């Protein structure tokens, strides 16, 4: 799918994205009781940032095969991130649904990419990260009336796992 040697130049984007995800994850896990706006804004900003990262991957990832799906996920992430960030307090009720759908779609794509792209560095970790995203999304869908605290903790755990996966992917791409 992607020529990871060509992406070597952009390995640091994964590192920055991973560190950002770790920061958000820690903030959500250790301070889940903060205001609805902060939780909503953090999740919206992460979706926006993740969307931009996916678009960069799609545009500069090398081979054209499969890049359209990564580009679409990036666009969806940006749109959803902007919607959530624009009205975080008003959208907190649907943030769980938006995050769940985004994580499930993104997770399915990562699992698919990990299974089908034999050249991908650390395929197992990409698949694991995709499964974690699917799991986090499923938890939020199964308990839609979850409190903000539960949403923050589930989201924080996912962001932490995702941050570790992105950092690992960045260093693997750098070595490729």
C-alpha positions as CSV (number, residue, x, y, z in Angstrom):
1,X,0.0,0.0,0.0
2,X,2.5,2.6,1.2
3,X,6.2,2.9,0.4
4,X,7.4,3.3,4.0
5,X,10.9,4.2,2.8
6,X,9.5,7.3,1.1
7,X,7.7,8.2,4.3
8,X,10.9,8.0,6.2
9,X,11.2,11.8,5.9
10,X,7.9,12.2,7.9
11,X,8.6,9.7,10.7
12,X,8.6,12.7,13.2
13,X,4.9,13.4,12.4
14,X,4.1,10.0,14.0
15,X,6.3,10.9,17.0
16,X,4.6,14.2,17.5
17,X,1.2,12.7,17.1
18,X,2.0,9.9,19.5
19,X,3.3,12.3,22.1
20,X,0.2,14.5,21.7
21,X,-2.0,11.4,22.1
22,X,-0.1,10.4,25.3
23,X,-0.6,13.9,26.7
24,X,-4.3,13.8,26.0
25,X,-4.7,10.3,27.3
26,X,-2.9,11.2,30.6
27,X,-5.0,14.3,31.0
28,X,-8.3,12.5,30.4
29,X,-7.4,9.6,32.7
30,X,-6.0,11.6,35.6
31,X,-8.4,14.6,35.4
32,X,-11.6,13.1,34.0
33,X,-13.9,15.3,36.1
34,X,-12.9,18.5,34.3
35,X,-15.6,20.5,32.4
36,X,-17.5,19.1,29.4
37,X,-15.9,21.8,27.2
38,X,-12.4,20.7,28.0
39,X,-13.1,17.0,27.3
40,X,-14.9,17.9,24.1
41,X,-12.3,20.3,22.9
42,X,-9.5,17.8,23.6
43,X,-11.2,15.0,21.7
44,X,-12.1,17.4,18.8
45,X,-8.6,18.7,18.6
46,X,-7.2,15.2,18.5
47,X,-9.6,14.2,15.7
48,X,-8.5,17.3,13.8
49,X,-4.8,16.5,14.3
50,X,-5.3,12.8,13.5
51,X,-7.2,13.8,10.3
52,X,-4.4,16.1,9.2
53,X,-1.8,13.3,9.9
54,X,-3.9,10.8,7.8
55,X,-4.1,13.3,4.9
56,X,-0.3,13.8,5.0
57,X,0.1,10.0,4.9
58,X,-2.3,9.7,2.0
59,X,-0.6,12.5,0.0
60,X,3.0,11.7,0.6
61,X,2.8,7.9,1.4
62,X,4.3,6.6,-1.8
63,X,2.3,4.1,-3.7
64,X,-1.2,5.1,-4.8
65,X,-2.9,1.9,-3.8
66,X,-5.3,2.3,-0.9
67,X,-4.4,6.0,-0.3
68,X,-7.9,7.1,-1.1
69,X,-9.3,5.4,2.0
70,X,-6.7,6.9,4.3
71,X,-7.4,10.3,2.7
72,X,-11.2,9.8,3.4
73,X,-10.5,9.0,7.0
74,X,-8.4,12.1,7.3
75,X,-11.1,14.3,5.9
76,X,-13.7,12.7,8.2
77,X,-11.4,13.3,11.1
78,X,-11.0,17.0,10.2
79,X,-14.7,17.6,9.7
80,X,-15.7,15.8,13.0
81,X,-12.9,17.5,14.9
82,X,-14.1,20.9,13.7
83,X,-17.7,20.2,14.6
84,X,-16.8,19.0,18.1
85,X,-14.3,21.9,18.7
86,X,-16.8,24.5,17.5
87,X,-19.4,23.5,20.1
88,X,-17.8,21.2,22.7
89,X,-20.3,21.8,25.5
90,X,-23.3,21.5,23.2
91,X,-22.0,18.4,21.4
92,X,-20.8,16.5,24.5
93,X,-23.9,14.3,24.2
94,X,-22.9,13.2,20.7
95,X,-19.1,13.2,21.2
96,X,-19.3,9.6,22.5
97,X,-21.2,8.6,19.3
98,X,-18.8,10.6,17.0
99,X,-15.7,9.2,18.7
100,X,-17.1,5.7,18.6
101,X,-17.8,5.8,14.9
102,X,-14.5,7.4,14.1
103,X,-12.5,4.9,16.2
104,X,-14.4,1.9,14.8
105,X,-13.9,3.1,11.2
106,X,-10.2,4.1,11.8
107,X,-9.6,0.8,13.6
108,X,-11.1,-1.3,10.8
109,X,-8.9,0.5,8.3
110,X,-5.8,0.0,10.4
111,X,-6.6,-3.7,10.9
112,X,-7.2,-4.1,7.2
113,X,-3.9,-2.2,6.3
114,X,-2.0,-4.3,8.8
115,X,-3.3,-7.5,7.4
116,X,-2.9,-6.6,3.7
117,X,0.3,-4.6,3.6
118,X,3.2,-7.1,4.0
119,X,5.8,-4.2,3.7
120,X,4.3,-2.3,6.7
121,X,6.8,-2.0,9.6
122,X,5.4,-3.4,12.9
123,X,2.2,-4.8,11.3
124,X,1.2,-6.6,14.5
125,X,1.3,-3.3,16.4
126,X,-0.8,-1.6,13.8
127,X,-3.3,-4.4,13.9
128,X,-3.3,-4.2,17.8
129,X,-3.8,-0.5,17.7
130,X,-6.7,-0.9,15.2
131,X,-8.3,-3.5,17.5
132,X,-7.9,-1.2,20.4
133,X,-9.7,1.6,18.5
134,X,-12.5,-0.8,17.5
135,X,-12.8,-1.9,21.2
136,X,-12.9,1.7,22.5
137,X,-15.5,2.6,19.9
138,X,-17.6,-0.5,20.8
139,X,-17.5,0.4,24.5
140,X,-18.8,3.9,23.7
141,X,-21.5,2.5,21.4
142,X,-22.7,-0.1,23.9
143,X,-23.0,2.4,26.7
144,X,-24.3,5.6,25.0
145,X,-25.5,7.1,28.3
146,X,-22.0,6.8,29.7
147,X,-21.1,9.7,31.9
148,X,-18.4,12.2,30.9
149,X,-16.1,10.6,33.4
150,X,-16.4,7.2,31.8
151,X,-16.0,8.7,28.3
152,X,-12.9,10.6,29.5
153,X,-11.4,7.5,31.0
154,X,-12.1,5.2,28.0
155,X,-10.9,7.9,25.7
156,X,-7.8,8.5,27.8
157,X,-6.9,4.8,27.8
158,X,-7.4,4.7,24.0
159,X,-5.3,7.8,23.4
160,X,-2.6,6.4,25.6
161,X,-2.5,3.1,23.6
162,X,-2.7,5.0,20.4
163,X,0.1,7.3,21.4
164,X,2.4,4.4,22.1
165,X,1.5,2.8,18.8
166,X,2.2,6.0,16.9
167,X,5.5,6.6,18.6
168,X,6.6,3.0,17.8
169,X,5.4,3.4,14.2
170,X,7.4,6.6,13.8
171,X,10.6,4.9,14.9
172,X,9.9,1.8,12.8
173,X,9.4,4.1,9.7
174,X,12.6,6.0,10.5
175,X,14.5,2.7,10.5
176,X,12.9,1.5,7.3
